Amino acid sequence: MSTNTSIYNKSHPYQAAITKRYSLCKPGSLKSTYHVVLDLKGSGLTYDVGDSIAVFPVNDAHVVERTIHSIKADGSELVKDKHSEDNVPFCEYLTKKCNLVEVPRKLIAEIAKRQTNTSKKEYLDHLLSEGQKEKLKEYQAWHEVWDALAENEEAKFTAQELSQLLMPLLPRFYSIASSLAAVGEEVHLTVAELTYETNGITRRGVCTHYLCQLAPMGEKSVPIYIQPSNGFTLPQEGSSPVIMIGPGTGIAPFRAFLQERHAKGATGSNWLFFGEWHRHSEFYYEQDWQEYIQAGLLRLETAFSRDQEHKIYVQHRLMEHGQELFEWLEKGAYIYVCGDARRMAKDVDATLHQIVQNHAKCDEIAAKDYIKKLRSTKRYLRDVY
């Protein structure tokens, strides 16, 4: 099936309704990960496994309110939308159009320019000076727009001035966790609600909080469009074996892969590596995997990092099964990695190189060439973020 993206796009998203939303974590979990189902009935939208969905969130009303109060406005002021040229109430513009989490450099510069308190002005000027890039980034990471303004209440802004200085609220992308062949006119997502603390204040991920908590159920109000994958999809031959490595929410596309292979009667073997904190509370989609295992369609390895004193991650499980994994690769297996780019994907990549070196009995250069060939022949694919 080819993905139909011609109807809806970034400029013209489809308004979908959430029909199901439930926690994938059991009581006692310190995480908050949800399964979210969006209805596509009548939209004409289709997707392939491996594709992503773009979601336009709205800002939390509390964050919007704090931003309005930080410049002593009331929210009813009309501001001109930079793109449409329409006049929109300030409150609505902040809710739907502005990134209120990231504090742009140009806003900090403008605050510094208008700051009448000498010591505060000197501090901001220092942050903006040459050679202070890391300190500026740290300041931006620790603040949202509202508290950067509240700390500098001496710098005055009108609603219009502030709206022109903020960055746009962009869509967020999520790997699709379903196959059309299995679920029909729906799209499933696996969403980890982001919560963190800076400056003693609890902050929430804009889109994850929107999808998991704020978006109303059953209303066609969630703006979405389909983002086709760049080749991160199943092999055309259903007989090809696949190895899937997806800790945490990186499991999403592999739920789609397995649904698709089952629905299409693919005969190739499926080997899944999944990792999380605890088996009892964060074993996402455990029932799905057990059904596939019982049907003889899946082999599963798990790594629950905090269930024992020493941390065990997916790369440790890969190494444990290195000989057999290498044999699968030699027999033409495709290998997929989805999830955290900064640490997991790097660690997994280093482990794969080591496995090839160990079991092909070759040196580092030959192992690199082997992995390079897997990449060039599209047999080693990654969806990392």
Short mmCIF file of the C-alpha atoms (twelve columns), coordinates in Angstrom:
data_MODEL
# 
_entry.id   MODEL 
# 
loop_
_atom_site.group_PDB 
_atom_site.id 
_atom_site.type_symbol 
_atom_site.label_atom_id 
_atom_site.label_alt_id 
_atom_site.label_comp_id 
_atom_site.label_asym_id 
_atom_site.label_seq_id 
_atom_site.Cartn_x 
_atom_site.Cartn_y 
_atom_site.Cartn_z 
_atom_site.pdbx_PDB_model_num 
ATOM 1   C CA . MET A 1   0.000   0.000   0.000  1 
ATOM 2   C CA . SER A 2   1.390   3.423   -0.844 1 
ATOM 3   C CA . THR A 3   0.922   6.203   1.662  1 
ATOM 4   C CA . ASN A 4   -1.723  8.752   0.747  1 
ATOM 5   C CA . THR A 5   -0.390  12.102  1.878  1 
ATOM 6   C CA . SER A 6   -1.916  14.257  -0.841 1 
ATOM 7   C CA . ILE A 7   -5.101  15.205  1.020  1 
ATOM 8   C CA . TYR A 8   -3.739  16.480  4.317  1 
ATOM 9   C CA . ASN A 9   -0.392  18.086  5.108  1 
ATOM 10  C CA . LYS A 10  1.338   20.601  7.381  1 
ATOM 11  C CA . SER A 11  -0.664  23.512  5.934  1 
ATOM 12  C CA . HIS A 12  -3.930  21.558  5.923  1 
ATOM 13  C CA . PRO A 13  -3.981  18.924  8.708  1 
ATOM 14  C CA . TYR A 14  -6.818  16.447  9.304  1 
ATOM 15  C CA . GLN A 15  -8.828  16.912  12.499 1 
ATOM 16  C CA . ALA A 16  -8.807  13.462  14.121 1 
ATOM 17  C CA . ALA A 17  -10.632 12.235  17.219 1 
ATOM 18  C CA . ILE A 18  -9.045  10.213  20.029 1 
ATOM 19  C CA . THR A 19  -11.228 7.134   20.534 1 
ATOM 20  C CA . LYS A 20  -9.076  5.275   23.087 1 
ATOM 21  C CA . ARG A 21  -6.417  6.373   25.537 1 
ATOM 22  C CA . TYR A 22  -5.069  4.253   28.353 1 
ATOM 23  C CA . SER A 23  -1.904  3.856   30.405 1 
ATOM 24  C CA . LEU A 24  0.526   1.115   29.391 1 
ATOM 25  C CA . CYS A 25  2.131   1.320   32.860 1 
ATOM 26  C CA . LYS A 26  0.864   -0.676  35.812 1 
ATOM 27  C CA . PRO A 27  0.352   0.776   39.334 1 
ATOM 28  C CA . GLY A 28  3.633   1.606   41.023 1 
ATOM 29  C CA . SER A 29  5.348   2.738   37.843 1 
ATOM 30  C CA . LEU A 30  7.293   5.998   37.928 1 
ATOM 31  C CA . LYS A 31  6.665   6.401   34.196 1 
ATOM 32  C CA . SER A 32  3.596   7.635   32.325 1 
ATOM 33  C CA . THR A 33  3.305   5.968   28.916 1 
ATOM 34  C CA . TYR A 34  0.003   5.836   27.041 1 
ATOM 35  C CA . HIS A 35  -1.569  3.961   24.161 1 
ATOM 36  C CA . VAL A 36  -3.522  6.481   22.058 1 
ATOM 37  C CA . VAL A 37  -5.903  5.561   19.223 1 
ATOM 38  C CA . LEU A 38  -6.916  8.160   16.621 1 
ATOM 39  C CA . ASP A 39  -9.895  7.651   14.306 1 
ATOM 40  C CA . LEU A 40  -9.252  8.115   10.555 1 
ATOM 41  C CA . LYS A 41  -12.735 7.078   9.343  1 
ATOM 42  C CA . GLY A 42  -13.786 9.008   6.269  1 
ATOM 43  C CA . SER A 43  -10.485 10.899  6.028  1 
ATOM 44  C CA . GLY A 44  -9.084  8.947   3.074  1 
ATOM 45  C CA . LEU A 45  -5.737  8.905   4.900  1 
ATOM 46  C CA . THR A 46  -3.601  5.791   4.606  1 
ATOM 47  C CA . TYR A 47  -0.161  4.929   5.919  1 
ATOM 48  C CA . ASP A 48  2.513   2.253   5.732  1 
ATOM 49  C CA . VAL A 49  4.193   0.574   8.680  1 
ATOM 50  C CA . GLY A 50  7.281   2.577   9.564  1 
ATOM 51  C CA . ASP A 51  5.578   5.908   8.817  1 
ATOM 52  C CA . SER A 52  5.149   8.603   11.470 1 
ATOM 53  C CA . ILE A 53  2.280   10.855  12.360 1 
ATOM 54  C CA . ALA A 54  2.663   14.599  12.845 1 
ATOM 55  C CA . VAL A 55  0.540   16.068  15.650 1 
ATOM 56  C CA . PHE A 56  -0.088  19.779  16.198 1 
ATOM 57  C CA . PRO A 57  -0.508  20.248  19.967 1 
ATOM 58  C CA . VAL A 58  -2.021  23.117  21.927 1 
ATOM 59  C CA . ASN A 59  -0.368  24.659  24.972 1 
ATOM 60  C CA . ASP A 60  -1.533  23.921  28.493 1 
ATOM 61  C CA . ALA A 61  -3.939  26.639  29.681 1 
ATOM 62  C CA . HIS A 62  -1.879  27.171  32.875 1 
ATOM 63  C CA . VAL A 63  1.270   27.927  30.850 1 
ATOM 64  C CA . VAL A 64  -0.705  30.274  28.564 1 
ATOM 65  C CA . GLU A 65  -2.178  32.064  31.585 1 
ATOM 66  C CA . ARG A 66  1.242   32.506  33.209 1 
ATOM 67  C CA . THR A 67  2.629   33.912  29.955 1 
ATOM 68  C CA . ILE A 68  -0.226  36.420  29.671 1 
ATOM 69  C CA . HIS A 69  0.218   37.488  33.322 1 
ATOM 70  C CA . SER A 70  4.002   37.815  32.902 1 
ATOM 71  C CA . ILE A 71  3.462   40.911  30.723 1 
ATOM 72  C CA . LYS A 72  0.406   42.085  32.687 1 
ATOM 73  C CA . ALA A 73  -1.968  41.511  29.745 1 
ATOM 74  C CA . ASP A 74  -5.436  39.959  30.020 1 
ATOM 75  C CA . GLY A 75  -5.465  37.737  26.903 1 
ATOM 76  C CA . SER A 76  -8.266  39.507  25.067 1 
ATOM 77  C CA . GLU A 77  -5.872  41.851  23.192 1 
ATOM 78  C CA . LEU A 78  -5.923  41.327  19.420 1 
ATOM 79  C CA . VAL A 79  -2.594  40.387  17.820 1 
ATOM 80  C CA . LYS A 80  -1.741  39.967  14.157 1 
ATOM 81  C CA . ASP A 81  -0.866  36.429  13.078 1 
ATOM 82  C CA . LYS A 82  2.520   36.658  11.317 1 
ATOM 83  C CA . HIS A 83  1.464   34.161  8.629  1 
ATOM 84  C CA . SER A 84  -2.247  34.652  7.994  1 
ATOM 85  C CA . GLU A 85  -2.301  38.410  8.771  1 
ATOM 86  C CA . ASP A 86  -5.540  37.736  10.725 1 
ATOM 87  C CA . ASN A 87  -6.238  39.502  13.997 1 
ATOM 88  C CA . VAL A 88  -6.545  36.883  16.752 1 
ATOM 89  C CA . PRO A 89  -7.107  37.197  20.533 1 
ATOM 90  C CA . PHE A 90  -3.731  37.021  22.298 1 
ATOM 91  C CA . CYS A 91  -4.836  34.076  24.468 1 
ATOM 92  C CA . GLU A 92  -5.871  32.020  21.414 1 
ATOM 93  C CA . TYR A 93  -2.671  32.913  19.568 1 
ATOM 94  C CA . LEU A 94  -0.498  31.776  22.491 1 
ATOM 95  C CA . THR A 95  -2.534  28.579  22.883 1 
ATOM 96  C CA . LYS A 96  -2.351  27.397  19.278 1 
ATOM 97  C CA . LYS A 97  0.499   29.164  17.526 1 
ATOM 98  C CA . CYS A 98  3.412   29.896  19.881 1 
ATOM 99  C CA . ASN A 99  6.165   27.786  21.370 1 
ATOM 100 C CA . LEU A 100 6.014   28.780  25.040 1 
ATOM 101 C CA . VAL A 101 8.604   26.251  26.207 1 
ATOM 102 C CA . GLU A 102 11.640  27.439  24.247 1 
ATOM 103 C CA . VAL A 103 12.956  30.903  25.081 1 
ATOM 104 C CA . PRO A 104 14.335  32.330  21.804 1 
ATOM 105 C CA . ARG A 105 17.668  34.172  21.861 1 
ATOM 106 C CA . LYS A 106 16.012  37.163  20.203 1 
ATOM 107 C CA . LEU A 107 13.530  37.409  23.107 1 
ATOM 108 C CA . ILE A 108 16.360  37.323  25.657 1 
ATOM 109 C CA . ALA A 109 18.168  40.033  23.662 1 
ATOM 110 C CA . GLU A 110 15.029  42.179  23.611 1 
ATOM 111 C CA . ILE A 111 14.471  41.667  27.364 1 
ATOM 112 C CA . ALA A 112 18.099  42.731  27.972 1 
ATOM 113 C CA . LYS A 113 17.592  45.819  25.802 1 
ATOM 114 C CA . ARG A 114 14.481  46.873  27.743 1 
ATOM 115 C CA . GLN A 115 15.741  45.841  31.204 1 
ATOM 116 C CA . THR A 116 16.121  48.884  33.503 1 
ATOM 117 C CA . ASN A 117 17.533  46.936  36.466 1 
ATOM 118 C CA . THR A 118 21.324  47.264  36.029 1 
ATOM 119 C CA . SER A 119 22.379  43.943  37.577 1 
ATOM 120 C CA . LYS A 120 19.716  41.948  35.665 1 
ATOM 121 C CA . LYS A 121 20.687  43.696  32.436 1 
ATOM 122 C CA . GLU A 122 24.389  42.927  33.005 1 
ATOM 123 C CA . TYR A 123 23.557  39.256  33.638 1 
ATOM 124 C CA . LEU A 124 21.546  38.934  30.385 1 
ATOM 125 C CA . ASP A 125 24.159  40.854  28.379 1 
ATOM 126 C CA . HIS A 126 26.802  38.475  29.733 1 
ATOM 127 C CA . LEU A 127 24.710  35.436  28.641 1 
ATOM 128 C CA . LEU A 128 24.409  36.914  25.144 1 
ATOM 129 C CA . SER A 129 28.096  37.791  24.847 1 
ATOM 130 C CA . GLU A 130 30.628  35.885  22.768 1 
ATOM 131 C CA . GLY A 131 31.916  32.678  24.318 1 
ATOM 132 C CA . GLN A 132 28.859  32.182  26.576 1 
ATOM 133 C CA . LYS A 133 26.957  29.829  24.265 1 
ATOM 134 C CA . GLU A 134 26.758  26.986  26.821 1 
ATOM 135 C CA . LYS A 135 25.561  29.286  29.626 1 
ATOM 136 C CA . LEU A 136 22.916  30.746  27.323 1 
ATOM 137 C CA . LYS A 137 21.742  27.239  26.362 1 
ATOM 138 C CA . GLU A 138 21.555  26.319  30.044 1 
ATOM 139 C CA . TYR A 139 19.466  29.433  30.792 1 
ATOM 140 C CA . GLN A 140 17.117  28.550  27.921 1 
ATOM 141 C CA . ALA A 141 16.812  24.937  29.117 1 
ATOM 142 C CA . TRP A 142 15.957  26.027  32.662 1 
ATOM 143 C CA . HIS A 143 13.282  28.559  31.681 1 
ATOM 144 C CA . GLU A 144 10.047  28.751  29.757 1 
ATOM 145 C CA . VAL A 145 8.894   32.019  28.190 1 
ATOM 146 C CA . TRP A 146 6.710   33.001  31.155 1 
ATOM 147 C CA . ASP A 147 9.343   32.727  33.888 1 
ATOM 148 C CA . ALA A 148 12.050  34.395  31.768 1 
ATOM 149 C CA . LEU A 149 9.622   37.341  31.501 1 
ATOM 150 C CA . ALA A 150 8.495   37.164  35.140 1 
ATOM 151 C CA . GLU A 151 12.119  37.334  36.346 1 
ATOM 152 C CA . ASN A 152 12.542  40.457  34.230 1 
ATOM 153 C CA . GLU A 153 9.277   42.259  34.934 1 
ATOM 154 C CA . GLU A 154 11.051  45.619  34.493 1 
ATOM 155 C CA . ALA A 155 11.192  44.915  30.716 1 
ATOM 156 C CA . LYS A 156 7.757   45.849  29.338 1 
ATOM 157 C CA . PHE A 157 6.117   44.226  26.303 1 
ATOM 158 C CA . THR A 158 2.752   44.613  24.599 1 
ATOM 159 C CA . ALA A 159 0.891   41.474  23.530 1 
ATOM 160 C CA . GLN A 160 1.728   42.238  19.883 1 
ATOM 161 C CA . GLU A 161 5.430   42.751  20.601 1 
ATOM 162 C CA . LEU A 162 5.736   39.488  22.516 1 
ATOM 163 C CA . SER A 163 3.813   37.459  19.924 1 
ATOM 164 C CA . GLN A 164 6.257   38.624  17.227 1 
ATOM 165 C CA . LEU A 165 9.274   37.464  19.265 1 
ATOM 166 C CA . LEU A 166 8.124   33.904  19.968 1 
ATOM 167 C CA . MET A 167 8.915   30.794  17.928 1 
ATOM 168 C CA . PRO A 168 6.081   28.943  16.169 1 
ATOM 169 C CA . LEU A 169 4.441   25.903  17.761 1 
ATOM 170 C CA . LEU A 170 5.550   23.130  15.393 1 
ATOM 171 C CA . PRO A 171 4.115   19.630  14.975 1 
ATOM 172 C CA . ARG A 172 5.686   16.715  16.850 1 
ATOM 173 C CA . PHE A 173 6.312   13.359  15.173 1 
ATOM 174 C CA . TYR A 174 5.434   9.925   16.563 1 
ATOM 175 C CA . SER A 175 6.201   6.486   15.118 1 
ATOM 176 C CA . ILE A 176 2.965   4.743   14.168 1 
ATOM 177 C CA . ALA A 177 2.291   1.686   16.367 1 
ATOM 178 C CA . SER A 178 -0.265  -0.045  14.127 1 
ATOM 179 C CA . SER A 179 -0.807  -1.606  10.714 1 
ATOM 180 C CA . LEU A 180 -3.790  -0.555  8.588  1 
ATOM 181 C CA . ALA A 181 -4.089  -4.179  7.510  1 
ATOM 182 C CA . ALA A 182 -4.742  -5.122  11.139 1 
ATOM 183 C CA . VAL A 183 -6.643  -2.172  12.653 1 
ATOM 184 C CA . GLY A 184 -8.527  -0.591  9.734  1 
ATOM 185 C CA . GLU A 185 -9.155  3.172   9.682  1 
ATOM 186 C CA . GLU A 186 -7.240  3.969   12.854 1 
ATOM 187 C CA . VAL A 187 -3.753  5.014   13.836 1 
ATOM 188 C CA . HIS A 188 -2.214  3.878   17.126 1 
ATOM 189 C CA . LEU A 189 0.522   5.727   19.025 1 
ATOM 190 C CA . THR A 190 2.764   4.893   21.991 1 
ATOM 191 C CA . VAL A 191 3.339   8.145   23.882 1 
ATOM 192 C CA . ALA A 192 5.570   8.701   26.933 1 
ATOM 193 C CA . GLU A 193 4.315   11.742  28.820 1 
ATOM 194 C CA . LEU A 194 7.311   13.949  29.536 1 
ATOM 195 C CA . THR A 195 7.490   15.570  32.987 1 
ATOM 196 C CA . TYR A 196 10.588  17.289  34.352 1 
ATOM 197 C CA . GLU A 197 11.592  19.961  36.841 1 
ATOM 198 C CA . THR A 198 13.668  23.120  36.407 1 
ATOM 199 C CA . ASN A 199 13.895  26.139  38.723 1 
ATOM 200 C CA . GLY A 200 11.790  24.169  41.215 1 
ATOM 201 C CA . ILE A 201 8.857   24.138  38.766 1 
ATOM 202 C CA . THR A 202 7.278   21.031  37.235 1 
ATOM 203 C CA . ARG A 203 7.220   21.291  33.445 1 
ATOM 204 C CA . ARG A 204 5.481   19.050  30.913 1 
ATOM 205 C CA . GLY A 205 6.243   18.092  27.330 1 
ATOM 206 C CA . VAL A 206 3.858   20.141  25.202 1 
ATOM 207 C CA . CYS A 207 2.628   17.441  22.825 1 
ATOM 208 C CA . THR A 208 2.929   14.411  25.092 1 
ATOM 209 C CA . HIS A 209 0.869   16.196  27.776 1 
ATOM 210 C CA . TYR A 210 -1.640  17.245  25.113 1 
ATOM 211 C CA . LEU A 211 -2.082  13.712  23.746 1 
ATOM 212 C CA . CYS A 212 -2.063  11.920  27.105 1 
ATOM 213 C CA . GLN A 213 -4.156  14.372  29.162 1 
ATOM 214 C CA . LEU A 214 -5.485  17.513  27.508 1 
ATOM 215 C CA . ALA A 215 -6.950  16.519  24.119 1 
ATOM 216 C CA . PRO A 216 -10.672 15.774  24.546 1 
ATOM 217 C CA . MET A 217 -11.880 12.243  23.812 1 
ATOM 218 C CA . GLY A 218 -14.212 11.656  20.871 1 
ATOM 219 C CA . GLU A 219 -13.904 15.150  19.366 1 
ATOM 220 C CA . LYS A 220 -12.451 15.754  15.912 1 
ATOM 221 C CA . SER A 221 -9.983  18.292  17.252 1 
ATOM 222 C CA . VAL A 222 -6.474  16.779  17.012 1 
ATOM 223 C CA . PRO A 223 -4.715  18.186  13.904 1 
ATOM 224 C CA . ILE A 224 -2.567  15.500  12.214 1 
ATOM 225 C CA . TYR A 225 -0.941  14.480  8.950  1 
ATOM 226 C CA . ILE A 226 1.075   11.428  7.883  1 
ATOM 227 C CA . GLN A 227 4.846   11.705  7.491  1 
ATOM 228 C CA . PRO A 228 6.162   8.890   5.217  1 
ATOM 229 C CA . SER A 229 9.207   6.988   6.449  1 
ATOM 230 C CA . ASN A 230 12.561  7.329   4.735  1 
ATOM 231 C CA . GLY A 231 12.773  3.632   3.968  1 
ATOM 232 C CA . PHE A 232 12.251  2.468   7.576  1 
ATOM 233 C CA . THR A 233 9.849   -0.286  6.610  1 
ATOM 234 C CA . LEU A 234 9.558   -4.045  6.256  1 
ATOM 235 C CA . PRO A 235 11.378  -5.978  3.510  1 
ATOM 236 C CA . GLN A 236 9.223   -6.691  0.458  1 
ATOM 237 C CA . GLU A 237 9.905   -10.418 0.772  1 
ATOM 238 C CA . GLY A 238 7.729   -11.809 3.560  1 
ATOM 239 C CA . SER A 239 10.193  -14.698 3.937  1 
ATOM 240 C CA . SER A 240 13.020  -12.432 5.147  1 
ATOM 241 C CA . PRO A 241 13.866  -12.710 8.869  1 
ATOM 242 C CA . VAL A 242 13.748  -9.471  10.873 1 
ATOM 243 C CA . ILE A 243 15.498  -8.418  14.093 1 
ATOM 244 C CA . MET A 244 13.845  -5.482  15.895 1 
ATOM 245 C CA . ILE A 245 15.470  -3.498  18.712 1 
ATOM 246 C CA . GLY A 246 13.103  -1.056  20.414 1 
ATOM 247 C CA . PRO A 247 13.408  -0.163  24.109 1 
ATOM 248 C CA . GLY A 248 10.805  2.143   25.685 1 
ATOM 249 C CA . THR A 249 8.520   3.865   23.181 1 
ATOM 250 C CA . GLY A 250 10.926  2.662   20.463 1 
ATOM 251 C CA . ILE A 251 8.689   -0.425  20.529 1 
ATOM 252 C CA . ALA A 252 5.958   1.451   18.561 1 
ATOM 253 C CA . PRO A 253 6.924   0.681   14.922 1 
ATOM 254 C CA . PHE A 254 7.646   -2.957  15.796 1 
ATOM 255 C CA . ARG A 255 4.107   -3.460  17.073 1 
ATOM 256 C CA . ALA A 256 3.088   -2.210  13.605 1 
ATOM 257 C CA . PHE A 257 5.616   -4.500  11.884 1 
ATOM 258 C CA . LEU A 258 4.340   -7.591  13.698 1 
ATOM 259 C CA . GLN A 259 0.690   -6.724  13.049 1 
ATOM 260 C CA . GLU A 260 1.496   -6.275  9.352  1 
ATOM 261 C CA . ARG A 261 3.502   -9.500  9.019  1 
ATOM 262 C CA . HIS A 262 0.787   -11.466 10.817 1 
ATOM 263 C CA . ALA A 263 -2.020  -9.906  8.703  1 
ATOM 264 C CA . LYS A 264 -0.127  -10.522 5.445  1 
ATOM 265 C CA . GLY A 265 0.930   -14.077 6.350  1 
ATOM 266 C CA . ALA A 266 4.672   -13.343 6.163  1 
ATOM 267 C CA . THR A 267 6.708   -16.491 6.812  1 
ATOM 268 C CA . GLY A 268 10.003  -14.867 7.887  1 
ATOM 269 C CA . SER A 269 11.118  -15.209 11.517 1 
ATOM 270 C CA . ASN A 270 10.686  -12.261 13.898 1 
ATOM 271 C CA . TRP A 271 13.063  -11.535 16.785 1 
ATOM 272 C CA . LEU A 272 12.276  -8.621  19.095 1 
ATOM 273 C CA . PHE A 273 14.520  -7.005  21.733 1 
ATOM 274 C CA . PHE A 274 12.611  -4.803  24.193 1 
ATOM 275 C CA . GLY A 275 13.862  -2.975  27.273 1 
ATOM 276 C CA . GLU A 276 12.404  -0.803  30.042 1 
ATOM 277 C CA . TRP A 277 12.826  -0.193  33.772 1 
ATOM 278 C CA . HIS A 278 10.678  -2.930  35.364 1 
ATOM 279 C CA . ARG A 279 8.946   -6.058  34.021 1 
ATOM 280 C CA . HIS A 280 5.984   -5.779  36.412 1 
ATOM 281 C CA . SER A 281 5.115   -2.152  35.590 1 
ATOM 282 C CA . GLU A 282 6.543   -1.169  32.163 1 
ATOM 283 C CA . PHE A 283 6.232   -4.263  29.979 1 
ATOM 284 C CA . TYR A 284 4.394   -2.450  27.175 1 
ATOM 285 C CA . TYR A 285 2.063   -4.595  25.027 1 
ATOM 286 C CA . GLU A 286 3.022   -7.731  26.940 1 
ATOM 287 C CA . GLN A 287 -0.225  -9.491  25.989 1 
ATOM 288 C CA . ASP A 288 0.356   -8.807  22.263 1 
ATOM 289 C CA . TRP A 289 3.837   -10.327 22.444 1 
ATOM 290 C CA . GLN A 290 2.610   -13.391 24.365 1 
ATOM 291 C CA . GLU A 291 -0.050  -14.052 21.707 1 
ATOM 292 C CA . TYR A 292 2.539   -13.829 18.915 1 
ATOM 293 C CA . ILE A 293 4.902   -16.120 20.855 1 
ATOM 294 C CA . GLN A 294 2.139   -18.705 21.426 1 
ATOM 295 C CA . ALA A 295 1.280   -18.580 17.725 1 
ATOM 296 C CA . GLY A 296 4.941   -19.291 16.902 1 
ATOM 297 C CA . LEU A 297 5.377   -15.885 15.234 1 
ATOM 298 C CA . LEU A 298 7.791   -14.205 17.620 1 
ATOM 299 C CA . ARG A 299 10.944  -14.690 19.595 1 
ATOM 300 C CA . LEU A 300 11.327  -12.113 22.392 1 
ATOM 301 C CA . GLU A 301 14.290  -10.994 24.495 1 
ATOM 302 C CA . THR A 302 13.724  -8.464  27.286 1 
ATOM 303 C CA . ALA A 303 16.050  -6.241  29.302 1 
ATOM 304 C CA . PHE A 304 14.489  -4.679  32.398 1 
ATOM 305 C CA . SER A 305 17.289  -2.443  33.601 1 
ATOM 306 C CA . ARG A 306 16.164  -1.873  37.204 1 
ATOM 307 C CA . ASP A 307 14.966  -5.351  38.129 1 
ATOM 308 C CA . GLN A 308 18.420  -6.265  39.453 1 
ATOM 309 C CA . GLU A 309 21.386  -4.520  41.047 1 
ATOM 310 C CA . HIS A 310 23.384  -4.127  37.840 1 
ATOM 311 C CA . LYS A 311 21.702  -2.419  34.892 1 
ATOM 312 C CA . ILE A 312 20.843  -4.652  31.930 1 
ATOM 313 C CA . TYR A 313 20.069  -2.984  28.603 1 
ATOM 314 C CA . VAL A 314 19.105  -4.278  25.154 1 
ATOM 315 C CA . GLN A 315 22.736  -4.152  23.970 1 
ATOM 316 C CA . HIS A 316 23.647  -6.663  26.709 1 
ATOM 317 C CA . ARG A 317 20.972  -9.048  25.425 1 
ATOM 318 C CA . LEU A 318 22.288  -8.605  21.875 1 
ATOM 319 C CA . MET A 319 25.787  -9.526  23.035 1 
ATOM 320 C CA . GLU A 320 24.479  -12.577 24.913 1 
ATOM 321 C CA . HIS A 321 22.933  -13.854 21.676 1 
ATOM 322 C CA . GLY A 322 25.778  -12.620 19.468 1 
ATOM 323 C CA . GLN A 323 26.542  -15.938 17.754 1 
ATOM 324 C CA . GLU A 324 22.937  -16.572 16.763 1 
ATOM 325 C CA . LEU A 325 22.326  -12.946 15.815 1 
ATOM 326 C CA . PHE A 326 25.321  -13.082 13.467 1 
ATOM 327 C CA . GLU A 327 23.963  -16.314 11.947 1 
ATOM 328 C CA . TRP A 328 20.644  -14.540 11.290 1 
ATOM 329 C CA . LEU A 329 22.502  -11.713 9.544  1 
ATOM 330 C CA . GLU A 330 24.406  -14.238 7.442  1 
ATOM 331 C CA . LYS A 331 21.048  -15.745 6.413  1 
ATOM 332 C CA . GLY A 332 19.817  -12.331 5.165  1 
ATOM 333 C CA . ALA A 333 18.065  -10.894 8.243  1 
ATOM 334 C CA . TYR A 334 17.088  -7.219  8.312  1 
ATOM 335 C CA . ILE A 335 17.919  -5.362  11.517 1 
ATOM 336 C CA . TYR A 336 15.943  -2.365  12.835 1 
ATOM 337 C CA . VAL A 337 16.627  0.028   15.705 1 
ATOM 338 C CA . CYS A 338 14.128  2.576   17.049 1 
ATOM 339 C CA . GLY A 339 14.399  4.960   19.993 1 
ATOM 340 C CA . ASP A 340 16.888  7.217   21.759 1 
ATOM 341 C CA . ALA A 341 19.631  8.455   19.423 1 
ATOM 342 C CA . ARG A 342 21.971  9.894   22.039 1 
ATOM 343 C CA . ARG A 343 22.791  6.753   23.994 1 
ATOM 344 C CA . MET A 344 20.842  3.608   23.130 1 
ATOM 345 C CA . ALA A 345 21.321  3.706   19.347 1 
ATOM 346 C CA . LYS A 346 25.052  4.427   19.727 1 
ATOM 347 C CA . ASP A 347 25.483  1.605   22.246 1 
ATOM 348 C CA . VAL A 348 23.546  -0.817  20.054 1 
ATOM 349 C CA . ASP A 349 25.598  0.170   17.011 1 
ATOM 350 C CA . ALA A 350 28.877  -0.382  18.893 1 
ATOM 351 C CA . THR A 351 27.581  -3.769  20.101 1 
ATOM 352 C CA . LEU A 352 26.641  -4.850  16.561 1 
ATOM 353 C CA . HIS A 353 30.153  -3.982  15.380 1 
ATOM 354 C CA . GLN A 354 31.603  -6.027  18.258 1 
ATOM 355 C CA . ILE A 355 29.321  -8.993  17.495 1 
ATOM 356 C CA . VAL A 356 30.445  -9.030  13.854 1 
ATOM 357 C CA . GLN A 357 34.088  -8.782  14.909 1 
ATOM 358 C CA . ASN A 358 33.697  -11.632 17.423 1 
ATOM 359 C CA . HIS A 359 31.710  -14.053 15.287 1 
ATOM 360 C CA . ALA A 360 33.027  -13.313 11.810 1 
ATOM 361 C CA . LYS A 361 36.463  -13.559 13.463 1 
ATOM 362 C CA . CYS A 362 37.596  -10.395 11.729 1 
ATOM 363 C CA . ASP A 363 39.294  -7.117  12.657 1 
ATOM 364 C CA . GLU A 364 37.656  -3.766  13.401 1 
ATOM 365 C CA . ILE A 365 37.991  -2.500  9.810  1 
ATOM 366 C CA . ALA A 366 36.340  -5.612  8.331  1 
ATOM 367 C CA . ALA A 367 33.521  -5.366  10.924 1 
ATOM 368 C CA . LYS A 368 32.943  -1.732  9.923  1 
ATOM 369 C CA . ASP A 369 32.776  -2.763  6.263  1 
ATOM 370 C CA . TYR A 370 30.273  -5.522  7.114  1 
ATOM 371 C CA . ILE A 371 27.953  -3.086  8.940  1 
ATOM 372 C CA . LYS A 372 28.445  -0.499  6.188  1 
ATOM 373 C CA . LYS A 373 27.271  -3.065  3.627  1 
ATOM 374 C CA . LEU A 374 24.182  -3.847  5.735  1 
ATOM 375 C CA . ARG A 375 23.370  -0.119  5.707  1 
ATOM 376 C CA . SER A 376 23.972  0.330   1.970  1 
ATOM 377 C CA . THR A 377 21.770  -2.664  1.131  1 
ATOM 378 C CA . LYS A 378 19.023  -1.264  3.450  1 
ATOM 379 C CA . ARG A 379 19.294  -4.234  5.815  1 
ATOM 380 C CA . TYR A 380 20.299  -2.105  8.823  1 
ATOM 381 C CA . LEU A 381 17.737  0.653   9.338  1 
ATOM 382 C CA . ARG A 382 17.296  3.118   12.190 1 
ATOM 383 C CA . ASP A 383 14.501  5.429   13.316 1 
ATOM 384 C CA . VAL A 384 16.204  7.351   16.118 1 
ATOM 385 C CA . TYR A 385 15.417  10.655  17.776 1 
# 
